């Protein structure tokens, strides 16, 4: 159960913490929707998110992720996570650097199936902090599409209290690393489609991830 919990927080939450400002020029606001999947050795997950970027610099978002194991007897876990993101140093034309700050309150429900019965366990209290940053590199690009590269690091601080066939309390702090190749495609009316494959290194929970996002600008960049 512990590995599945860490898979949710260390892998899916940073991956699905979609920041619209990463793909908007400074001075342009926009609404974004995203969905993604992640696959590790013993676990898999799927989730989605929605967010809004203010002037391409400050973003707020809300994500939901769910995960379970490939083996029978592992629980399904669903988690909500709010996030904030600051995209800094966007004055550079060909290199984007930004700091992603995430604060998560993990409100999770557990469904555990055994002997044909489904039992639900709910955390009596849970909280978590995910603090990290990603550096984006933007080479020369065409007007209709952009291919980027990013490298990121996240610090994950978690605390759980509740019941799972008995009372438990868990605390942990871990570091994860991620690398990705976002591909941005220009659509009609200045909308953007983003495809973002990535790889995450997180102790024994390394994973391959894929995310798809739509960005709808709400106002034009001020020049």
Number of C-alpha atoms within 10 A of each C-alpha: 15 7 12 20 20 19 26 26 22 26 27 28 26 27 24 29 25 29 31 33 31 24 19 22 17 20 16 19 24 22 21 22 20 23 20 22 22 26 20 18 12 15 20 21 23 21 23 22 23 23 23 25 29 19 22 25 23 19 25 21 23 19 24 21 23 20 24 25 19 12 9 10 14 19 24 20 23 21 21 18 25 19 24 19 26 21 25 17 14 18 11 9 11 12 14 20 19 19 16 26 17 25 16 24 17 22 17 22 17 21 18 18 15 12 6 6 7 10 13 13 17 16 18 13 14 18 16 21 21 23 20 20 22 21 18 21 16 18 13 10 11 10 7 10 14 17 18 18 17 17 17 18 19 23 17 22 18 22 15 19 16 16 15 17 9 7 10 11 12 11 10 11 12 14 16 19 21 23 18 20 17 22 16 19 17 16 14 6 8 12 16 21 20 21 18 20 19 20 20 25 17 18 12 12 21 20 21 19 24 19 21 19 22 20 27 19 22 16 12 13 14 9 5
